[in-house]
Structure formats: structure tokens, C-alpha cells
């Protein structure tokens, strides 16, 4: 007499053979585990009123040309400089793809509030990559 009985149902169908994961599958799994990890890479910000994890990449800062008049630098028509920034945000956090030219408000209601104009928005693997600019007057 056995101490316990082990019943094993192997089913009537043959098991599907194991297939190694694809590169795309690995990348999709890593988006949340690595890229949008708050303690490692992403930061929490308010984007258009939603508190979300994003990755910001400050690309460059370009000063506009100006001329001197009456002892002060004059460039009323173009602003002082244009800041170019790239923002990465999950599609599920942002919602529908924004249109080019849309104003995006980052960290509204804080001392670091910034308003950007979206120049380009690309979606890949569930992440928007938004190229934005902000002109300081």
C-alpha cells in the first residue's frame, strides 16, 4: 500500500514544442521592467494633468540670434532660445497619439512647469517618443 497516490493527466494531445523567445518579445517584457523602472531610469511627472512615469532626454538648447540696441540684446520676434526635448511615455499612460503642434504641459502647478510644442510623435512597442520644443520669450 502506497503512502499517497499520484495521478498525472498527460492529456490526449501532444505538447507544443518549446520555442525560444523572440527579440521583440524580450524587448516588450523589458519596457516595464527596465525602461520605465522608477528607481532606475524613469521619473514621475505630471503630463497634461496625469501623474505618470516618463523618461526625459534634454537634447539641446539653441540661442536665437539677436542684435544690440540701446545697451540691451533685442530679439522680440523669435525668443531668447529654443530648448529641444525628447519625452518617452507609455501609450497606455498617455492615450491617443497627439497631433503635431499640440501644446503639452509638463509638471503643471509646480515651479518647474514647462509648456512644449510637439514637433514629432512616433509610437513603437507601446511607447510614444515625442520630440518637443519650447521657446523662451
C-alpha positions in Angstrom: 0.0 0.0 0.0 1.4 3.4 -1.1 1.6 6.4 1.2 -0.1 8.6 -1.4 -1.3 8.2 -4.9 -0.1 10.5 -7.7 -2.5 10.9 -10.6 -1.0 12.6 -13.6 -3.1 13.7 -16.6 -0.9 14.0 -19.6 -3.8 14.8 -21.9 -4.6 13.3 -25.2 -2.8 15.9 -27.3 1.0 16.2 -27.7 2.5 19.2 -26.0 3.7 22.0 -28.3 7.4 22.1 -28.7 9.3 24.7 -26.7 10.3 27.8 -28.8 12.8 30.3 -27.7 11.6 33.8 -27.0 11.9 36.3 -29.9 13.8 39.5 -29.6 10.6 41.6 -29.9 9.1 39.5 -27.1 12.1 40.2 -24.8 12.0 43.9 -25.6 8.3 44.2 -24.8 8.9 42.4 -21.5 11.8 44.8 -20.6 9.9 48.0 -21.3 8.2 48.0 -17.9 10.9 46.0 -16.1 13.8 48.2 -17.1 13.0 51.3 -19.1 10.1 52.5 -17.0 11.5 51.4 -13.7 11.1 54.4 -11.3 14.1 53.5 -9.2 16.4 53.1 -12.2 15.6 55.1 -15.3 12.2 56.8 -15.3 10.9 59.8 -13.3 7.4 60.6 -12.1 6.0 63.8 -13.7 2.6 65.3 -14.4 2.0 65.2 -18.2 -1.2 67.0 -19.3 -2.7 66.6 -15.9 -1.8 62.9 -15.5 0.8 61.6 -12.9 2.9 59.1 -14.9 6.4 57.7 -15.3 8.3 59.1 -18.2 11.9 59.4 -19.5 13.0 62.9 -20.4 16.0 63.5 -22.6 17.1 67.1 -22.9 18.6 67.2 -26.4 19.9 70.7 -26.7 19.5 74.4 -26.2 19.8 76.8 -29.1 20.2 80.6 -28.6 18.5 82.7 -31.2 20.4 85.4 -33.0 19.8 89.0 -31.8 21.2 92.4 -32.1 22.2 95.1 -29.6 20.2 98.2 -29.3 20.2 100.8 -26.6 22.6 98.6 -24.5 20.3 95.6 -24.5 20.0 92.5 -26.6 17.0 92.7 -28.9 15.2 89.7 -30.4 11.5 90.2 -29.9 10.3 88.1 -32.8 12.0 84.8 -32.1 12.5 84.5 -28.4 15.8 84.1 -26.4 16.4 80.4 -27.0 14.7 77.2 -28.1 15.0 74.1 -25.9 14.6 70.7 -27.6 13.5 67.8 -25.5 12.5 64.1 -26.2 9.9 62.5 -23.9 9.2 58.8 -23.7 5.8 57.8 -22.3 3.8 54.6 -22.4 0.8 54.6 -24.9 -1.5 53.3 -22.2 -0.5 56.2 -19.8 -0.9 59.0 -22.4 -3.9 57.9 -24.5 -4.5 58.6 -28.2 -1.5 59.8 -30.3 -1.2 63.6 -30.1 -1.2 65.7 -33.2 1.9 67.7 -34.4 1.7 71.2 -32.9 -0.2 70.2 -29.8 0.8 72.0 -26.6 2.0 69.6 -23.9 2.2 70.8 -20.3 4.8 69.2 -18.1 4.6 69.4 -14.2 1.6 71.8 -14.2 1.2 73.7 -10.9 4.8 73.3 -9.8 7.7 75.7 -10.0 9.2 73.5 -12.8 6.1 73.8 -15.1 7.0 73.8 -18.8 4.9 74.1 -21.9 6.2 72.4 -25.0 5.1 72.1 -28.6 5.1 68.6 -30.0 7.1 68.5 -33.3 7.1 64.7 -33.8 5.4 61.7 -32.2 6.4 58.2 -33.0 4.9 55.0 -31.5 6.9 51.8 -31.1 6.4 48.8 -28.9 3.7 50.6 -26.8 5.8 53.7 -26.2 5.5 57.2 -27.6 8.7 59.1 -28.5 7.7 62.8 -28.6 10.2 65.3 -29.9 9.2 68.7 -28.5 10.5 72.2 -28.3 10.0 75.2 -26.0 10.9 78.8 -26.9 11.6 81.1 -24.0 10.5 84.7 -24.7 
